[in-house]
Amino acid sequence: MGILGRAASEMQMKKLTYIGMELQFEWEQVAAFVRQPDGSLFSWRERFTCFRYLIYGIVNKTNSEISLKFDDKEFYWKQNESLLRRLEDEGVVKLVFPLHEEVKRKQLLRNWALNWHDFTWQPIDEVYSYFGTKIATYFAFLGMYTRWLFFPAVSGLATQLIDFGSFQWLVLPAFFIFVISWAVFFLQFWKRKNSALLARWGINYSFAEYKASANELEPIRHYLSIERVDEKNFDDAPAEKRRLQRNEWSGVLLRIRNNAIIVLGIICLQLPFELAYAHLYEKTETEALRYVLTALYLVAIQYYTRIGGKVSVILIKYENNQGEQSSADSLIYKVFGLYFMQSYIGLFYHASLYRDILTLRKVLIQRLVVSQVLENLIENSIPYLKYSYKKYSAVHKKRQERESPSGKSVRLSTRVEKEYLKPSYTASIGEELEDGLFDDFLELALQFGMIMMFACAFPLIFCFAALNNATEIRADALKLLVMLKRPVPRAAATIGAWLNIFQFLIVMAICTNCLLLVCLYDEEGKWRIEPGLAAILIMEHALLLVKFGFSHFVPEEPAWVRANRVRYVAQAQTVCSQQLLRSISKLDRKWE
């Protein structure tokens, strides 16, 4: 611990103190800094950062180059050069990655991945200690989302099983209002839970926002030369202002250009493909062939959309995004736009053109069942197949090197070799900006959009989603603990841009379900289209008010978190005031 503490001091790492302020870590003042829920001083991300600093900090401090040899290969370690960097460049070290801790991994397997006694319970603090903030936040969100799904699942089941007699025509509008209110309250209570988790883990959310803003302001600091405030800076202020404005608007224009490319790609390439599938689906007569057609379509469109995602990654490199988080958010919005069209255009086609609710329900069932089965197969089988192939190739190569007879077993000798062969936890569209959570959050967002936007067409869809997510928790846990390398910890205080996407999907759900109700009641003869449309439009505007109004009824922070924050601010002000008074007193004594 002392080695890590001194490394953190040399790195000038910022840590939360017991007065609520993020201060530079000092090993001599270790008692002032907040500890983790498991009692350790550093989080997993902080430890990993210190480890990297230490191993990459081994440099050649001699006055000459040092000759190194490895497998008859000679190379030179230059002055002030990192040894690990040189070994990576020469191909001696292939990859630096964190290993699984076997004791903790097996404990998590037993208590989390293989624990089916409670479908949604998770040891979130242990997940945070082992994987870091970002992955723990994802599983906390997935667990809460799954628990909350049981409410609309039970309501949807009741609408299908119970005969309400003369009030049956009010069932779907009432269910629609309940679902929208449920979604709004779910996101608000998630914000509360998120803030409570951050407080429990000793993460200062406001400071996390500050650090993101600091990264975004780096180019501005470069222009303003904050470190040198002199007359020249004031004289050049108009020029600097014009330069900043030019840089800002060039970034906006680049983003508009890239978004236009994505939209044109959707219209010219993806939209005809989607409409062709919807047309073929209508012409196909047997249900078995429709399932086959849906499966082929989903497999083909997955690869097509991944190509669009990789194009988005390339386009983002030419945007003037300020900081890594801004680039990641831009990527999320672009790729979600592609998947949004891929997932829903066929459903919109059936809902608006044919106005056939029964057909739409069949399409929803097929899409949900086939897509979830395919996703789980691809998500869990491909990493296993990749690992098995790499393991077989490595063992075969060792057998050839040792000239071992085929009957004699050859195995990988170390745990490091086995884990090196496992796939990394990366996004399917590329690992430049995001990790594997990109695909997991995308899957949740697409599911949320499907069950929300077509809730009135098939209320039972919430039951399918709840059952799928209950198994998804354990499947994702097994994937991380068994099939993949231990992910590199990443800092994240919230679910980021995905929260905005969930909010957008709620608004879309209000519009699409109102359209479905108009079509449904006009088709069944319950309402005439004119009064029915007027009533639905009134309901739509009322629900939009509910959506934005309810967001303010539930505080985003629990009372104890808010009280702690207020107390921390008061303590910080007191400490700063005392320090300032001591500094002023010292100046007065010097002047005397």
N, C-alpha and C positions, 0 to 999 in steps of 0.2 A: 504493500500500500504506500509505503514511503517513496518508492521509485515512481509510482504513478502520480503521487502528490507533487513531487518535484518536477515531473514532466508537465503537469498541468500548470504549475507556476511559470515554467519557462515558456509555455505556449500562451500565457496570459489568458487562460480560459476563464470565462465568466460563469459564475454559479450563484444560485439563489441563496440569500442569507436569511436568518431568522427574523429580520426586520422587513422582509419582503423586497429587498433591493438586490439586483444582479450586480455583483462586484467581482473584480478580478481575484482569482483564487490565490491564496497564500498558504503554504503548508504550515507556517508558524501560527496562523489564525484558524486552524481547521475546525475548531469548536463553533465558529460563527456560521458555518455553512450547513444548509439543510441536508439531511440524509435521506436515502431512498426508503421506500416502504419495507424493504427487507433488512434495513439497518446498515447497508453498505454506504460508503461515502459517495461513490461515483455510479452513475447509471451505466448501462451496457454501452450506449453510444459514446459516452465520455471515456469509458475504459478503452473502447476500440480506437477512438481518436488518439488517446495517449500511446497505445501500443504502436500505431502507425508512425507516430512522431518519433518514438524511440528507435524502431527498427530502420526507418528511413533516415534517421539522424546519425547513423554510423557513417562518418565521412573520413576521408584521407587527410589527416592534419599534418602529415610530414611535409618536408620540403621537396619531395621528388615523387615521381610516379612509381607505383608498386606493380610488379609483374605477378599475374595470377594465372594458374593453370587449372583446367578442368577437362577431363577426357581428351587429353592430347591437344587441347585448344588453349592457346595462350592469348591473353589480353591484358591491358594495362588499366590500373585504377588511378585515375588522375587526381591531382590535388583538389581538395575541397569538394570532391564529388561523392555523392551517396553510393555506398557499396551496393545496396539493394537495387538502386537504379541501374548501375552498371551490369549487375547480374541479370536483371530483366532484359536489358538491351542485348546482351550476349546470348540470351536464350537459356541460361543456366537455371534461373528461376522463372517458371512458366506462369504462376499465378499466386497472388497473396490473398488469402481468404480466411475468414474466421471458422474455426472448427466447432462442431457440436460438443457440448459438455455432456458426456454420457450419463452421468448421474441425474442431472437436471432434465435431460432429454427423456430418459425413461420415466421419470416422475411425471412429466407433462403428458407423456403417452398414456400413462395409467390414469391420471386424474382429469385429463382433458380430452385427448383425441379418442380414447377408447371408453370413455365414461358416458354411458347411455341412460343412466338413471334419471337425469334431468336433461331434457333435450336442448335447453337453452342456457343452462348454467355453465359459466366459464371462470377459471381462476385468472381474472384479468391482470391482477397485480403480478402474478408469476409470469404471465405472458409478456407483460411490460419489462420485467427484469431480464427475461431471456432474449426477447426479440427487439425491444425498443419501443419508442412512442408510436411510430406510424403504424406498425402491424397491430399493436395492442389497441389502438384507436379503431382500426378497421374491424377487429373482432368484437369490440364493445358495441360498435354501431350495428354489426350484423346480428349480434345476440339480442339487442334491444328491438331492432326491426322485426325479428322473428317472433319475439314475445308479443309485440303489439299487433302482429298479423292475426293472432288468434281472435281478436275482437271482430274485425270484419269477416273473418272466416266463419265464425259462429253465426253472425247476422246473415251472411250470404246463404249459409245452409238453411237457416230458418225461412228465408224467403222462398226457397225451393220446396221445402217439405210441409210448410203450414199453409192451410187454406184460410185466407182472411175474409172470405165471403164477399160482401158488397164493397168492402174497402180494399179489395185486391188491386184496383187500379192505382191506389196510392202507395203501394209497397215499393215499387222501383224508385219513384221520386224520393221517398223517405230514406231508402237505402243509399241513394246517391248523396243526399245531404249529409247523412251519417258518415259516409266514406270520406267526403271532402273535409269535414270537421275532424275526423280521425287523423287524416294525413297532416293537417295543419298543427294539431296538438302534438303529434308524434315528433315532428321536426323541432317544435319549440322545446319539448321535454328532452330531446336529444341534446340541444344546446346546453340545457341545465346539467345533464349528465356529463357532457364533455368538459364543462368548466369545473365540475366536482372532481373528475378524474385528474385534470391538470393540477388542481390544488393538492390532491392526494399524492401525486407523483412529484411535487415540488417543481413544477414548471410554471414559469411566469409568462402567461399568455401575452400580456401587454408588451413584455420585452421581446417575445418571439416576433410580434408584429414590428417592433422597433428595428430588430435585426434585419427583417425582410425589407423594411423601408430604407435602412442604411445601405443594403446592397443595391437597391434601386437608385439611390442618390449618389452612387460612386462616380458616375460620369459627371454629375453636377459639381461634385467636389473638385473633380479634375479641372473643370472649366473655371470655377471660382477661385481656385488656389486658396482654400480656407487657411492653410498653414501660414500664408504670407499675406497679411492684411496691411497694405501700404497704400500710398497715394495712387500708384499705378493701377491698383485694383479698382479704385473708385473712378478713375479716369476712363477705364475700359468697360465700365458697367453697361453702357448701351450696347456695345459690341458683343459682350457676353450674353446679354439678354436676347439679342437677335440670334446668336448661335444656339442658345438653348431652345428658343422657339422653333428654329429651323430643324433641330434634331428631334424635337417632340412631334412636329407635324410630318416629318419624313417617316417616323415610326408608325404614325397613324395611317399614312398612305400605303406603306408596305403591308400592314395588316389588312387593309381594305382590299389590296390587290390579291393577297393570298386567300382571303375569304371568298373573293369572286372566283378564283380558280377552283376552289372546292365546290362552290355552288354550281358552276358550269359543268364540272365533272359529274355531279349528281344528276343534273338535268339531262345532259347529253349521253351519258353512259349508263348510269345506274337506274334512272327512271324508266327507260324503255325495257330494261331487263326485268324490273319489278312488275311492270304492267303485263309483260309477256307471260310471266309466271302466273299472275292472277287470272289471265285469260285461259291459259292451259288448265289451271285448276278448275275453272268453271266447266270446261269441255270434258274433263275426266269424269267418268261415271261411277266407277267402283271406289269404295273407301280405301281399299288396300293400295290401289295405284296412287291415290291422293297422298297417302302416307309416304310412299316411295318418292313421289314427286317432291313433296315437302322436304324430305331428307336430302335428296340430291340438290335441291335449291339452296338449303341452308349450308351444305358443305361448300358449294361453289361460291356463294356470296360471302362466306367467311374469308376465303382467300382473296376475293376481289376487294373486300373492304380493308383487309390488311395491307394490300397494295396502296390503297388510298391513304391509310394511316402512315405508311412509310413515306409517301409523297408529302404528307403534312409535316413529318419530322424534318424533311429536307427544306421545305418552305420556311419553317420556323427559324432555321439557321440564318436566313437572310432578313429576318425581322429585327427591328431595333428594340427588342424586349430588354427591360432593365432587371436583370437578375434571373437566376435559375427558376424560381417559383413562378415568375411572370411567364417564362417560356413554357413551363409545365402546364399552367392554366390555359394558355393559348392552344396548346396541343390537345388538351382535354376537350375544349369546346369544338375544335375542328373535327376530331375523330368521333365525338359523340354525334355531331351532325350527320356524318356518314352512316353510322350505325342506326341513328334515328330513322333515316329514310329506309335503310335496309330492313329494319324490323317492323315498321308500321305502314309503309305505303300500300302493301297488299291488303292490310286490314282496313285502311281508309277507303281503298277501292271497293271492297265488298260492302262496307257500311254506307257509303254515300251513293254509289251508282246503282247497286242492286237492291238496296234497302231490304235485305233478307236477313232477319235476325237469326233464324235457325242456321243458315249457312255460315253466318259470322261466328256463331258459337262453335260450330264444328271446326272452323279454321283456327279459332283461339285454342281449342283443346289440342289440335294437331301441332300448332306452332309451339305451345308451351311444353307439351310432352316431348316432342321430337327434339326441340332445341335444348331442353334441359338434359335429356339423355345424351345427346351429342356433346354438349359442353362438358358434362362429367366424364364421358369417355375420353375426349381429347385432353382435358385438363389433367386427368390422372394416369392415363395409359401412355401418353407420349413421353413424359419424363421417365417413366419406368422403362419403356422401350429404348430410349436414348441411353440410359444408364446401363441396361443389359448389353446393348451393342458395344458401348465403350469398354465395359468390363471384359466382354468376350475378346475384343481386339487386343486389350492390354495383356490378358492371360495368354493369348495365342502368340503375341510378340515375345513374351517372357519364355514361353516354351521353346520357341525357335532360337532365342539367344542362348538358352542353356542346353539346347540340343537334347531336350528331354523326350523320351518316348511318349507316344500319345496316351498310353495307358496310365502313366504316372500323373497324378493330379498336381497342378501348379496353381497357386493362389496368390492374390495380392497380399503383400507382407505387412503393410501398415494401414492403420485407419486413415492416415492422410491420403494415401493412394486411393482408397475407396471413395472418400468424400470428394477428392479432386475430380473423379469421373462423373459425379452427380451433376445434373444440369443446374444452372444458376436460376435464381428467382427473378426473371426479367420479363418485361412486357413483350407481347407478341409483335408489336409494331416496331420495336427497337428499344435498346437499353440506354440510349443517350440521355434521355430526360426523365424517364420514369422507371420504377421497378415493377415487379409482378403485381402489385396492388392495383395498377392501372386496369388490368384485365378483370380483376375481382370486383372493383367498384363499377366498372362498365357493365358487367353482368347484372349487378344489383340494380343499377339505374335503368337498364332496359327492361328488367322484370317489373320494377316499380311502375314504369310508364305503361306497360301492357296491362297490368291489373287495374291501374287507376283510370286510364283513358277508355277502357271498355268494360267498366264495372257493371253498368246497367245491362249490357248485352249478356253477360254470364257471371252472375254474382258468385258462383262456386269457384271461380278462378282463384279467389283468395285462399281457399283450402289447399289447392295444388301448390300455391306459392309458399304457404306455411310449412307443408310437409317437405318441400324441396329444400327450404332454407335450414330446417332442422338437421337434415343430412349434410347440407353444405358446410355447416360449422365444423363437423367432425371430419369431413373429407378434406377441407382446407387445412385443418390442423395436422392431419396425417401427411398431407403433401409437404408441409413445411418441415415436419419432424423426421420424416423417413425418406422421401423421394428426392429432396433438393438439398443443395448446400445451405448452410446457415446464412441467411441474408445479411448483407451489410446494413447496420442500423442507420436509419435516416431520421432527421429531426422533422417533426410535424406536430403542430398544436391542435389542428382541426382536420376535418376531411376536405377542406379547401374548396376548390371549384365545384366539386360534386354536390355540395349543399345547394349552390345556386341552380344546378341542373335539376335536383329534386324539387326545388321551388318552382322552376319553370314547368315541370311535368304536372304539378298540381293545377296550375293555370290552364294548361292544355287539357287536363282531365275535365275541368269545368266546361270547356267549350265542346269537346267531343261527346260527352255524356248528354249534354243538352241536345245536340244534334241527334243522338241515338233515341232519346225520349220522343222527339218530334216524329221521327220515322216510325218508331214502335207504336205509338198511340194512334197515329194516322192509319197505319196498316191494320191495326186491330179494330178500328172503328170506334174507339172510346172517345176520342176528341176529333173535332174537325181541325183541319190544319191551321186555319186562321186563329181561332182562340187558343189552340194548342201551342202554336208558335209564340203567341203573345205571352202565354203563361210561362213557357220555357225561357223566353228572353228575360222576363222578370226574375225568374229563379236564377238565371245565370248572373245577372248583375248583383242579386242579393248574395250569392255565394262568393263572388269576387270581393264584396265588402266583408263577408265573414272571414275569407282567407286572410285579408290584410288586417282586419280588426282583431281577430283572435290571436294574431302574432304578438299583440301588445298586452294581452291579458295574462300570459304566462311569463314571468321574469326569466331571463336567460341565465341567471345565476341563482343558485340556492342562497338562502339568507345567511348561512354560516360562511359561505365563500365570500359573499359581499362584506360581511362583518370583518372577516380576516383581512380583506383587502383594505378596508377603511382603517383598520388598526395598523396595518403595515405602513400605509401612507403617513399616518400620524407619527409613528415611530421614526420613519425616515426623515420627516421634517424636523423632528426633535434632534436627531443625530446631526443632520446637516447644519441646523442652527447653532448647536453647540460647537461644532467644528469651525464654523464661520466666525463665531465670537472669539474663539481661541486664536484664530489667525489674525483677527483685527487687534486683539490685545498684544500680540507679538509685534505687530507693525507699530503700535503706539509706543511700546518700549524702545524700539529701534530709533524712532524719531526723537524720543527724549534724550 
